[in-house]
Amino acid sequence: MAGGVREWTSSPRCAYPEHDCAAAERAVRGGSFLDRADDATGFRRHALAPGEARPDVGLRCARDLAKKR
């Protein structure tokens, strides 16, 4: 999760511990190839507007196996 690209999430960028807020920006997690080595971690959070594109932000396809179809 650290060192490739930051990862888009579907979560709004809320202050912890809040999970449901009206923020328009989405949380972007992790580090990227543009970060210094000590900043490329999996726990960093940033915020970007939904339509914003950056070369160091990507996505990961994931599926929740705990949910029933």
C-alpha positions in Angstrom: 0.0 0.0 0.0 2.9 2.3 0.4 5.2 3.4 -2.4 3.1 2.8 -5.5 0.2 5.2 -5.7 -2.2 6.6 -3.1 -5.5 4.8 -3.1 -8.9 6.4 -3.6 -11.6 5.3 -1.1 -15.3 5.7 -1.2 -15.3 7.2 2.3 -15.8 10.9 2.8 -12.9 12.7 4.4 -14.2 13.0 7.9 -12.4 13.8 11.1 -11.8 10.6 13.3 -13.8 9.0 14.8 -16.7 10.3 12.7 -17.6 8.1 9.7 -20.6 9.8 8.2 -20.2 13.5 7.5 -21.2 15.7 4.6 -17.7 16.2 3.3 -17.6 16.4 -0.5 -13.9 15.4 -0.6 -13.0 11.7 -0.5 -10.3 10.1 1.6 -7.1 9.0 -0.2 -4.9 6.7 1.7 -1.3 5.5 1.7 1.9 6.8 0.2 3.1 7.1 -3.4 6.2 7.1 -5.5 6.3 10.9 -5.2 6.7 10.8 -1.4 10.0 10.8 0.5 10.8 7.3 1.8 9.8 8.1 5.4 6.5 9.5 4.2 5.5 6.5 2.1 3.4 4.7 4.6 0.0 2.9 4.5 -1.7 4.9 7.2 -1.5 8.5 5.8 -4.8 10.1 4.8 -5.3 12.9 2.3 -8.4 14.5 0.8 -9.2 15.1 -2.9 -12.3 16.3 -4.7 -14.1 13.4 -6.5 -13.2 14.7 -10.0 -9.6 15.5 -9.3 -6.9 13.5 -11.1 -3.3 13.1 -10.0 -0.4 10.9 -11.3 0.2 9.5 -7.8 -3.4 8.5 -7.0 -4.9 5.3 -8.2 -7.5 2.7 -7.1 -7.6 -0.9 -6.0 -10.4 -3.3 -6.8 -11.6 -5.1 -3.7 -14.6 -7.1 -2.6 -16.0 -7.6 0.9 -16.2 -11.4 1.3 -18.2 -11.1 4.5 -21.3 -9.7 2.7 -23.8 -12.1 1.2 -24.9 -11.7 -2.3 
